[in-house]
Amino acid sequence: MATKKEFGQRTALVTGAGSGIGMGAALRLAREGAFVGLLGRTRDELQAVLRKIEAIGGQGMLLVADVSRDAEMAQAVKALVDARGRLDIIVANAGINGTWAPIDDIKPEEFDRTIAVNLRGTYLTLHYGVAHMKSTGGSIVVVSSINGTRTFTTPGATAYSATKAAQLAMVQQLSLELGRHGIRINAVCPGSIDTEIDDNTQMRKRKQTEVPVVFPKGDIPLTGGDAGTIEDVAEVIAFLASDRARHVTGTPVWIDGGQSLLR
């Protein structure tokens, strides 16, 4: 007799699912039976993740969209709900580091792009997703960061930190608004995680914003300096999405091996 899977029959939407934490979360949810809507901008990346999901016996579909674009997000969420008839889990993960530079150097369009993807993208994901969860309840996990919630020493990361702080504020505000509908919403706040997001970071004039702080050797106490893994974050996301976290809402979970407590 087959073992019952934790997310069997449930439908999940994961943004930024083509790589990194989004990919890890999608695979983790699919492994436990969720049908996963893989949302991202790059079809080839999403297709590769879908193949991995199918290789472990899971199911999903591609949703090619830019989280910052209203019409694209409306169409993507509609396509998932039309295909499945329900939405039970949202992982609002899509985000960029953007440009890190002194406040008098970062260009308005650079600032706006970070806000558009990280914050407007979170808003649009929830705006279109929550409407389909109000009748059934469900769980939302927003991927924030230690930056802007516990640490503020990343040189020039004003726009990025502002979006991550705002995401946590949204989670706490919405935990009260959505509780009456049986919808839980929580945040995960990763520290250094072994992903490729740093490859997309533009940094300028670091010395003008860097604070001369000396950290202990190996500034992640739990691992002696080794970064966490995508799977470390995916496990916490899966817990928060599950019925095991049925009385947890409005809560940030820092996944950083103690890193943010040093800063």
C-alpha positions in Angstrom: 0.0 0.0 0.0 1.4 3.4 -1.0 2.3 5.8 1.7 0.1 8.9 1.8 2.0 12.0 0.8 1.8 15.1 2.8 0.7 17.4 0.0 -1.3 14.9 -2.0 -4.1 16.6 -4.0 -2.9 20.1 -3.1 -1.9 22.7 -5.7 1.1 25.0 -5.1 2.3 28.1 -6.9 6.1 28.8 -6.6 7.5 32.0 -8.1 11.1 32.2 -9.2 10.9 28.4 -9.6 13.6 28.1 -12.3 16.6 28.1 -9.9 17.8 28.4 -6.4 15.4 28.4 -3.5 12.4 28.4 -5.7 13.6 25.3 -7.5 14.4 23.6 -4.2 10.9 24.4 -2.8 9.2 23.2 -5.9 11.0 19.9 -5.8 10.3 19.4 -2.1 6.6 20.1 -2.4 6.3 17.9 -5.5 8.1 15.0 -3.8 5.3 15.1 -1.2 2.5 15.0 -3.8 1.8 18.7 -4.5 1.0 19.7 -8.1 3.4 22.7 -8.6 2.8 25.7 -10.8 6.4 26.7 -11.8 6.4 30.4 -12.4 9.4 32.3 -13.8 10.6 34.3 -16.7 12.8 31.7 -18.4 11.0 28.8 -20.1 14.1 26.6 -20.5 14.9 26.8 -16.7 11.3 26.0 -15.8 11.3 23.1 -18.2 14.4 21.7 -16.6 12.8 21.9 -13.2 9.6 20.2 -14.5 11.7 17.4 -15.8 13.3 16.9 -12.4 9.8 16.9 -10.8 8.6 14.3 -13.3 11.7 12.2 -12.7 10.7 11.8 -9.0 7.1 11.0 -9.9 5.7 14.5 -9.3 3.5 16.8 -11.4 3.5 20.4 -12.4 3.1 23.0 -15.2 5.0 25.9 -16.6 3.8 29.4 -15.9 6.0 31.9 -17.9 5.6 35.3 -16.4 7.4 38.3 -14.9 6.2 38.8 -11.3 6.4 42.5 -11.7 3.9 42.6 -14.6 0.2 42.8 -13.7 -1.3 41.2 -16.7 1.2 38.4 -16.9 0.6 37.5 -13.2 -3.1 37.6 -13.6 -2.9 35.2 -16.6 -0.5 32.8 -14.9 -2.5 32.4 -11.7 -5.7 31.9 -13.8 -4.0 29.3 -15.9 -3.0 27.3 -12.8 -6.4 27.5 -11.1 -8.2 26.7 -14.4 -6.1 23.6 -14.7 -6.4 22.5 -11.1 -9.6 24.0 -9.7 -7.9 25.2 -6.5 -4.8 26.8 -5.0 -3.6 25.7 -1.6 0.0 26.8 -1.2 1.9 29.9 -2.4 5.7 30.3 -2.2 6.4 33.9 -3.1 10.1 33.5 -3.8 11.0 35.5 -6.9 13.5 38.2 -6.2 16.7 39.9 -7.3 19.6 41.4 -5.4 19.6 44.3 -7.9 22.1 47.1 -7.6 24.0 47.8 -4.4 25.5 51.3 -4.4 25.6 54.4 -2.2 22.2 56.1 -1.9 23.4 59.2 -3.9 24.8 56.9 -6.6 22.1 54.3 -7.2 19.9 55.4 -10.1 16.1 55.8 -9.8 15.6 53.1 -12.4 17.8 50.7 -10.6 16.0 51.3 -7.3 12.7 51.0 -9.0 13.6 47.6 -10.6 14.5 46.1 -7.3 11.2 47.4 -5.8 9.3 46.1 -8.8 10.5 42.6 -8.7 10.9 42.0 -4.9 8.0 44.0 -3.5 5.5 44.6 -6.3 6.1 41.0 -7.4 5.2 39.7 -3.9 2.1 42.0 -3.9 0.9 40.7 -7.4 1.5 37.1 -6.4 -0.6 37.5 -3.3 -3.2 39.8 -4.9 -4.1 37.2 -7.6 -3.4 34.1 -5.5 -5.3 34.9 -2.3 -8.6 35.3 -4.0 -8.5 31.5 -4.8 -7.6 30.5 -1.3 -10.3 32.3 0.7 -12.9 29.6 0.4 -10.6 26.7 1.3 -7.8 28.2 3.4 -4.1 27.4 2.8 -0.6 28.5 3.5 1.6 31.2 2.1 5.4 31.4 2.5 7.2 34.6 1.5 11.0 34.4 1.0 12.5 37.4 2.7 16.1 37.6 4.0 18.2 38.3 7.0 19.0 41.6 5.3 16.5 44.2 6.3 15.1 42.0 9.1 18.1 41.4 11.3 21.2 42.7 9.5 22.0 46.0 7.8 25.7 45.8 7.1 25.6 44.7 3.4 27.3 47.6 1.6 24.9 49.6 -0.5 21.9 47.2 -0.3 19.4 49.9 0.6 16.8 49.0 -2.0 17.2 45.3 -1.4 17.0 45.6 2.4 14.0 47.9 2.1 12.1 45.2 0.1 13.0 42.4 2.5 11.9 44.5 5.5 8.6 45.3 3.7 8.0 41.7 2.8 8.1 40.8 6.5 5.8 43.7 7.4 3.4 42.4 4.7 3.5 39.0 6.2 2.7 40.2 9.7 -0.1 42.6 8.5 -1.7 39.9 6.3 -1.5 37.2 9.0 -4.3 39.2 10.8 -6.3 40.0 7.7 -6.2 36.5 6.3 -6.6 34.5 9.5 -10.4 34.6 9.3 -10.2 32.8 6.0 -8.0 30.0 7.4 -5.0 31.3 5.4 -1.6 31.2 7.2 1.2 33.4 6.0 4.8 33.2 7.2 8.3 34.4 6.1 11.6 32.6 5.8 14.7 34.8 6.1 17.7 33.0 4.7 21.3 34.1 5.3 24.1 32.9 3.1 22.7 30.2 0.9 24.6 28.4 -1.9 22.6 29.8 -4.9 23.5 31.8 -8.0 21.7 35.0 -7.0 25.0 36.7 -6.3 25.8 36.4 -10.0 23.1 38.9 -10.8 24.3 41.5 -8.2 25.6 44.8 -9.4 27.8 46.5 -6.8 29.4 50.0 -7.1 31.6 52.1 -4.8 31.6 49.5 -2.1 34.1 51.3 0.0 31.8 54.3 0.3 29.1 52.3 2.1 31.0 49.4 3.8 31.1 49.5 7.6 34.5 48.4 9.0 33.2 45.5 11.0 35.4 42.5 11.9 33.6 39.2 12.1 34.8 36.0 13.8 36.6 33.5 11.5 33.8 31.5 9.9 30.9 33.9 10.4 28.2 31.2 10.4 28.6 29.7 13.8 26.7 26.5 13.1 28.8 25.5 10.1 32.1 27.2 10.7 31.4 29.6 7.8 29.9 27.2 5.2 26.8 28.6 3.5 23.5 26.9 3.9 21.9 24.8 1.1 18.8 25.2 -1.0 17.5 22.1 0.7 17.9 23.7 4.1 15.5 26.4 3.1 13.1 24.1 1.2 12.7 22.0 4.3 11.5 24.9 6.4 9.2 26.1 3.5 7.7 22.6 3.4 7.1 22.6 7.1 5.4 26.1 7.0 3.3 25.0 4.1 2.1 21.8 5.9 -0.5 21.1 8.5 2.3 20.5 10.9 2.5 24.3 11.1 -1.2 24.7 11.5 -1.0 27.2 14.4 1.9 29.2 13.0 1.2 32.5 11.2 2.8 35.9 10.9 6.2 34.5 11.9 9.7 35.0 10.5 12.0 32.1 10.5 15.7 32.9 10.1 17.6 30.2 8.3 21.2 31.3 8.7 23.0 29.0 11.1 23.2 31.9 13.6 24.9 34.3 11.0 22.6 37.3 11.6 23.1 37.2 15.4 26.8 38.2 14.9 25.9 41.3 12.9 
